Amino acid sequence: MDHSRNLLLLVTANSPQCQLFIDYLHQHVDCAITVLPPGSEWKPREIQPTLILLDVDHISEDLMQKWHARTMEDERLSLAAFNLKDEDHAIQTLSALHLQGVFYRSDSLDMICKGLQALIAGELWMSRSLMTRMISFLRRQQLNSYRPVCGLTHRELEIIGLLGSGASNGEIADRLFVSEHTVKSHLYNIFRKIDVHNRIQAVNWARHNLGVPPPPDRNHPRREVGQNRDQS
């Protein structure tokens, strides 16, 4: 299949080491490649399928949530992360973001290129062991979702869910047809009930106590997840 019109958007800090990585990708990955410094605004020049690859060593949690929210709004965008320390780090990241693939610091350049080609082709890229742990995690969180959660009301649960998607107070207000003042009042009550002090702490609390919904079906093949990694 011709993937020449696909775009790989690499979000990372510019450095000599990064440039060597980019040069290698240009030689071994069959698609256009654009590098974007963290925090920079990205406006695609044309409509094309885009794989966004986040360098977790150089991107804050807030920025990762913003990229996550953007990919949820556009089915042409998919999200992956690299420079993850280990499988535990991958679990933590996957519990907050709908990633199609993960790459570890220990992965070889050849392995990363193979994974990127699989992602560009519309497949998932993660190991069986990681997927098994994620399924177990989501099942536990699903069970917890049926239990009362620290006295949070249905509306407060809605708001904390939107908070986790990276929505601002204004965006939450628009989504729920309430005022920003009402949203701030709800957030105050949420923070008090779950004993946190800011939005990031609230999102982390929700991640561990409420779980996240499974990624939507984006027409990825229903084949064995992680098959490529484990057979490499």
N, C-alpha and C positions, 0 to 999 in steps of 0.2 A: 504494500500500500504506500502511496506517495504521501509522506508527511511534510513535504517541503513548505506547506503553508501553515504548519503548526509553529507556535512560538514557545520557546522556553524562556521564562522571565526569572532570572536569577537575582534574588534580593539579598545582597551581601555588601560588606564594606570593601572598598577598593584597597588592594595591597599587592605586592609582587607575587606572593603565594597564590592569591586569588587569580591573578592574571595567568599564571601557569595552568591553573585549573580550567579557566575559561578557554585557553588555547587548546587544551586537550579535548574539551567538550566539542569545540568547533571541528576537530578532526574526526571525532568518533560518534557524534550524535547527529542524526539526520533531521535537523530542523533549524529554523532561525533562532538565534540566541541574543537576548538583550539583558544587560546588567543594570540593576537599579539600586542605588545606595539606600539603606534603611531610612525611612522617614520622607523620602522623596515622593512626589506625586506622580502617578502613572496614568497616562491617557493613551490608550491604544490607538494607533493610527488607522487601523482597519479591523473589521470583524473577523476574528480567526480563533480557532481553538488554542488555548493558552494554558500551559502547565506552569504554575508559580512555585518556585523552589526557594523556600525560606532557609536562610542560614541562622540556626538558633543561637549561634555564638555571638551574633551581632544584631539581634532583633529583640526588642522588649516584648513583654507579654501583651501590653496594650496594642502594639503594632501587629502582633500575630492575630489578635482578636479582630482587628480591623480588616486584615486580609481574609480571615475566615468569613466575616460577614459579607465581604464583597463577592467571594466565590459562591456563597449561598444564594446570591441574587442573580447570578448569571451562569447558566448551565454550560456555557462555553469555557468556563474557567475551572481548573482543578488545582488542588493544593498538595504539596509534598514538603517534607522538611529534611534537612541534612545536618551533619555534625552532632547528632544525638549521641550522648555518652554511652548508653547501654539500653537494654530492654526496659528497665525500670523507668528510665527517662522517656522512652518511647510511649509507655503506658500513660505516664503523666501528661504528655503532650497530646496523645490521642484522646484523652478524656476531656480535653478542652477544644480540640480542633477536629474537623472532619477531613482527615488527611487520606489521600489515595495511596501514599507511599512514604516510607521512612528510610533514611540512610544513616549509618553510624560512622563515627570518626574512624573506626577501624576498617571500614569498607575500602577495598582497593578502587582505583580509578576505573578499572575494567568493570568491576561489579556495579559501580555507580552508573556508568554509561549503559550497561545492560538493563539496569532498573529504569533509567530514564526512557529508553526506547520502549520498554513495556508500558510505562505510564502514558507515553505519547500515543501508543496504540490502543489506549483505553482500558488497560488492565490495572489491577492493584499490584502493589509491590511491598510485601511484608512477609515475615516468616510465619510458618504454621504455629510455632510456639507463641509468638506475639498475638496472633489472632485468637488462639485458644484462651490466653489470659484476658484479652479484651472481651470476649464473649462471656467469660466468667464474671468479669467486672460489671458488665452491663446487666447481667442477670441479677446480681446482688443489688444493684441500684434500682432495678425494676421492682424487686421485692420491697425495697425501702420506700419506693414511691407510693405504695399502698398504705403506708403507716402515717399517722399524724407527724408533722415535721415542725417541732418547736413552736407550735401555735400559729404558724403562718397561715394567713387567709388565702383563698383561691386567687384573689387579685394580687396579693403579695408574691405568691408563687409565679404568677404571670410576669410580674415585673422583674423578679430575680432571674427568670429565664431569659427575658429580653436583655437584661444586663449582661448575661453571659455571652450573648451574641454580638456584643460590642456596641449596642445601641446607646445613644446619648439620651439625656433626660428629655430633650425635645422630641427625639424620634420615638421614645417610649410613649410620651404624651399623645403624639399623633396616632400611634398604632392603637392605643386604648381609648382614644377620644376623651381624654381628660386634660386638665391644665398641668403645666410644669410644676406649679406649686403643689398640686395633689401628688404628683410623682415624687417630689422631694419629701413630702410628708410620709408617704409609703416607705421610701428608702430609709428615713429616720427610724421608723418602726421596725423595719426588717433588720437594720444594723443592731438595734437594741435587743431584739428577740434572739438573734443568732450570735450576739456578742462579738461583733466585728467593728472596725473603725473606718473602713473605706471600701470602695467599689471592688478593688482587686481582691481584698480579703473575702468579700461577699461572694465573688465569682468562684474563688478557691473553695469556699465552704460549700457552695451549691454543687460544684464538681464532685466533691467527695460524699455528699449526702443525698443529692437528688439524681445524680447521673446526667447523662446527655442522651438525646434521642439518637438512634442509629442513623448513619448517613442516608440521604434519600437515594432511591434507585436512579442512577444517571446512565442507564443502559450499559453498565459494565458487564462483561461476560460472567456468567454464573459458574465459572470453573473453579477448581481448587485454588483457594487463596494462598499466596506465598509459594506456589509451585515453582516459580522461577528461581527464587532465592535458594530454596532448599535443595534444588537439583543442580545448582551451579557448582 
